[in-house]
Amino acid sequence: MNDQQLIDEINRLRIEKNAVIMAHYYQQPQLQDIADFVGDSLALAQQAAKTNADIIVLCGVHFMGETAKIICPDKKVLVPDMSAGCSLADSCKAEDLAEWKRSHPNHIIVSYVNTSAAVKALTDVVVTSSNALKIVNQLPQNQPILFGPDQNLGNYINSITGRNMDLWNGACHVHSRFSVQQLLQLKKQYPNAKVLAHPECKKILLELADHVGSTQALLSYAKECGENEFIVATESGILHKMQQACPEKLFIPVPPEASEVMVDGKLTPCSCNECEYMRLNTLQKLYDCLKNESNEILVDNQIANQALKPIQKMLEMSK
């Protein structure tokens, strides 16, 4: 089938099966355009919590599917590609976090949503880049905190709040490889452009930014800001929604440090910074998983019940 035939069949199947399609901002444009809802990790979790669909197809990475399943245990949650993982989530194993927790008995654990269900089960409260600052600010100032697994986000929160959270040694491979030199060159080339950066970026890059925020926050800033040129330091999938929302504005992606990135197992020249895991999902795979109801996300009941508590706490503290 060609792309249009796939789109027609996906539209037919989602009605027939009472399915909702959700996509992260880092998905390829075709998947964003066909989705019923596009958002960042917080928005996807909030949307999952209130959907009436029987099936949720989560176009994102594995931990996002797990989060949806934990929130909606009575619904079938599918992902287009089961191998769409997350380097950040993989850097923090549950058994290692448990040992870290045992060695810091007076601390509570604040975990980034980019973690496995087993890690969330050990967590006191989950956060996303959209709400991390708001949630940490609600915790007692004298409460010792273990924050993981993204040390760049943790460092950013520490710098804003004046806290001294202990940080897990992990980072997003996409946001860590932005080229500071390339950003400086772009600032010279576009002197009037505002620099937008995700808090998962390294500190030196955040210091060059005019606005730091989650993907949703960066999109909102671009729409509301009176400027017409933006240099964007986050996964380049967000540029699709930015351009749709502001067709008259210019959005320039910050390239990675390497001139080539891995795409489908091959080194490919690229001026954008793309997450190869996010890009594993395709229109064909979306159609296949919806048609066959395959690639179902399952979470152990005991782990799911424990992981639900910090997720619910996050949703409550985000209001």
C-alpha positions in Angstrom: 0.0 0.0 0.0 1.1 3.6 -0.6 1.0 6.2 2.1 -2.5 7.4 1.3 -3.8 3.9 1.4 -2.2 3.3 4.7 -3.7 6.5 6.1 -7.2 5.5 4.8 -6.9 2.1 6.4 -5.6 3.5 9.7 -8.5 5.9 9.8 -10.9 3.0 9.1 -9.4 0.7 11.8 -9.3 3.3 14.5 -13.0 3.9 14.2 -13.8 0.2 13.9 -11.7 -0.7 17.0 -12.4 2.5 19.0 -8.7 3.2 19.1 -7.0 6.5 19.9 -3.6 7.3 18.3 -1.2 9.4 20.4 2.1 10.7 19.2 5.1 12.5 20.8 6.4 15.7 19.2 9.6 13.8 18.3 7.8 11.5 15.9 8.1 11.9 12.2 5.6 14.3 10.6 3.3 11.7 9.1 2.7 10.1 12.5 2.1 13.5 14.1 -0.4 14.4 11.4 -2.5 11.2 11.7 -2.5 11.2 15.5 -5.6 12.1 17.4 -3.4 13.8 20.0 0.2 15.1 19.8 2.0 16.2 22.9 5.0 15.9 25.3 5.3 13.2 27.9 3.1 15.0 30.5 0.4 15.8 28.0 0.4 12.2 26.7 0.0 10.9 30.3 -2.8 13.3 31.0 -4.5 12.4 27.8 -4.2 8.6 28.5 -5.8 9.2 31.9 -9.0 10.5 30.4 -9.4 8.6 27.2 -12.6 6.5 26.5 -10.9 4.5 23.8 -10.6 0.7 24.1 -7.1 0.7 22.4 -4.3 3.3 22.8 -1.7 3.3 20.1 1.3 5.2 21.5 3.7 6.5 18.8 6.7 7.2 20.9 9.1 5.0 22.8 8.7 2.0 25.1 8.5 3.8 28.4 5.7 6.0 27.1 3.7 2.9 26.3 4.4 1.5 29.8 3.2 4.8 31.4 -0.1 4.7 29.4 -0.6 1.0 30.4 0.0 1.8 34.1 -2.5 4.7 34.0 -5.0 2.6 31.9 -4.7 -1.0 33.0 -8.1 -1.9 31.5 -7.1 -0.7 28.0 -5.0 -2.4 25.4 -1.8 -0.3 24.7 0.1 -0.9 21.5 3.3 0.6 20.1 4.3 0.5 16.5 7.8 -0.8 17.2 8.7 -2.6 20.4 12.4 -1.9 19.9 11.9 1.9 20.1 13.7 2.3 23.4 15.4 5.2 25.2 19.0 5.6 26.0 18.2 7.6 29.1 15.8 5.0 30.5 18.3 2.3 29.7 21.0 4.1 31.8 19.0 3.6 35.0 18.3 0.0 36.0 15.9 -0.7 38.8 18.4 -2.8 40.8 21.0 0.0 40.6 18.4 2.6 41.7 17.4 0.4 44.6 21.0 0.2 45.7 21.3 4.0 45.4 18.2 4.4 47.5 19.5 2.0 50.2 22.7 4.1 50.5 20.7 7.3 51.0 18.0 6.3 53.5 16.8 9.8 54.3 16.2 10.8 50.7 13.1 10.6 48.5 13.4 9.6 44.8 12.2 12.0 42.1 12.4 10.2 38.8 12.1 11.6 35.3 9.3 10.0 33.3 12.0 8.6 30.9 12.4 5.5 33.0 11.1 1.9 33.1 8.0 0.9 35.0 10.3 -1.0 37.5 12.2 2.3 38.2 8.9 4.2 38.6 7.8 1.5 41.2 10.8 2.6 43.4 10.0 6.3 42.9 8.2 8.7 45.3 7.1 11.1 42.5 7.6 11.1 38.7 8.3 14.3 36.8 8.5 15.4 33.2 10.4 18.3 31.7 7.1 20.3 31.8 6.5 20.0 35.5 9.8 19.0 37.1 10.5 22.5 38.4 6.9 23.0 39.7 6.9 19.7 41.5 10.4 20.0 43.1 9.3 23.5 44.3 6.4 21.9 46.2 8.7 19.5 48.1 10.0 20.7 51.5 13.2 22.7 51.1 15.0 20.6 53.7 14.0 17.3 52.1 17.0 15.4 50.6 16.3 14.3 47.1 17.8 11.7 44.7 17.0 12.9 41.2 17.4 10.7 38.1 18.3 9.7 35.6 18.9 12.9 33.6 21.7 14.9 35.3 21.3 17.8 32.9 17.7 18.4 33.8 18.6 17.9 37.5 21.5 20.4 37.3 19.1 22.9 35.7 16.5 22.4 38.5 19.3 22.8 41.1 20.5 26.0 39.4 17.0 27.5 39.4 15.8 26.4 42.9 19.1 26.6 44.8 18.7 23.0 45.9 21.4 20.4 46.0 19.7 17.3 44.8 21.9 14.2 44.3 21.9 13.4 40.6 22.0 10.1 38.8 24.8 10.0 36.2 22.7 9.8 33.0 21.8 11.9 30.0 19.8 11.9 26.8 22.1 10.9 24.0 20.2 13.3 21.6 20.3 16.4 23.8 23.8 15.8 24.9 25.3 15.8 21.4 24.2 19.3 20.3 27.2 21.3 19.0 27.9 24.4 21.0 30.2 25.6 18.2 27.5 25.2 15.6 25.0 27.1 17.9 27.5 30.0 18.2 27.8 30.1 14.4 24.1 30.1 14.0 23.8 32.9 16.5 26.2 34.9 14.3 24.3 34.0 11.1 20.9 34.9 12.7 21.7 37.6 15.2 18.0 38.4 15.8 17.0 34.8 16.4 15.9 33.6 19.8 17.5 30.4 21.0 15.1 27.8 22.4 16.6 24.8 24.4 15.3 21.8 26.2 16.6 21.4 29.8 18.1 18.0 28.9 20.8 19.9 27.1 24.2 20.5 28.6 24.6 23.5 31.0 26.9 25.4 28.5 24.2 25.2 25.9 21.4 26.2 28.2 23.4 29.3 29.2 23.3 30.4 25.5 19.5 30.0 25.4 16.9 32.8 25.5 14.2 30.3 26.7 14.6 26.9 28.3 11.6 24.6 28.5 9.9 21.3 27.6 8.9 20.6 24.0 5.4 22.0 24.8 6.8 25.1 26.5 9.1 25.8 23.5 6.2 25.4 21.1 4.1 27.8 23.2 6.9 30.3 23.4 7.5 30.2 19.6 3.8 30.9 19.0 3.5 33.7 21.6 6.8 35.4 21.0 6.8 38.4 18.7 10.1 37.4 17.1 10.2 35.6 13.8 13.4 33.6 13.9 14.2 30.8 16.3 17.3 28.5 16.7 16.0 25.3 18.3 18.0 22.9 20.4 15.8 19.9 20.9 14.9 16.8 18.9 14.1 18.1 15.4 10.6 16.5 15.3 9.2 19.5 17.1 10.0 21.7 14.2 7.1 20.2 12.3 4.5 21.5 14.8 6.3 24.8 15.2 6.2 25.4 11.4 2.5 24.3 11.3 1.6 26.7 14.1 3.7 29.6 12.8 4.1 29.2 9.0 5.5 32.7 8.7 8.3 32.1 11.1 11.8 30.6 10.6 12.9 27.7 12.7 16.6 26.6 12.5 17.7 23.3 14.1 20.9 23.1 16.0 23.1 20.3 14.5 24.7 17.6 16.5 28.4 17.6 17.1 29.0 14.8 14.6 28.2 15.6 11.0 26.6 12.2 10.6 23.9 10.4 12.6 22.8 6.8 12.7 19.6 6.2 10.6 18.4 2.7 10.0 21.7 1.3 11.0 23.7 3.6 8.6 25.7 6.7 9.1 23.9 9.5 7.3 24.8 13.2 6.9 22.3 15.4 8.8 22.1 18.9 9.9 19.3 18.0 12.3 19.5 16.1 15.6 17.1 13.1 15.5 16.4 10.4 18.0 16.9 7.1 16.1 14.6 5.3 18.5 11.7 7.7 17.9 12.2 7.3 14.2 11.8 3.6 14.3 8.0 4.1 14.2 6.6 4.4 10.8 3.2 4.7 9.1 3.4 1.0 8.0 4.3 -0.2 11.5 1.4 1.9 12.9 -1.0 0.2 10.4 0.4 -3.2 11.2 0.1 -2.9 15.0 -3.4 -1.5 14.8 -4.6 -4.1 12.3 -3.1 -7.1 14.2 -3.4 -5.5 17.7 0.3 -6.5 18.0 3.2 -5.1 20.0 1.0 -4.9 23.1 2.6 -3.3 26.2 2.2 -5.5 29.3 3.4 -4.5 32.8 3.6 -6.8 35.8 0.6 -6.1 38.1 2.7 -5.6 41.2 5.1 -3.3 39.5 2.2 -1.4 37.8 0.4 -0.9 41.1 3.6 0.5 42.7 4.4 2.6 39.7 1.0 4.1 39.5 1.4 5.9 42.9 4.2 8.3 41.8 2.5 8.9 38.5 -0.8 9.8 40.2 1.2 12.1 42.5 2.7 13.8 39.5 -0.6 14.3 37.9 -2.1 15.7 41.1 0.9 18.1 41.7 0.8 19.3 38.1 -2.7 20.8 38.4 
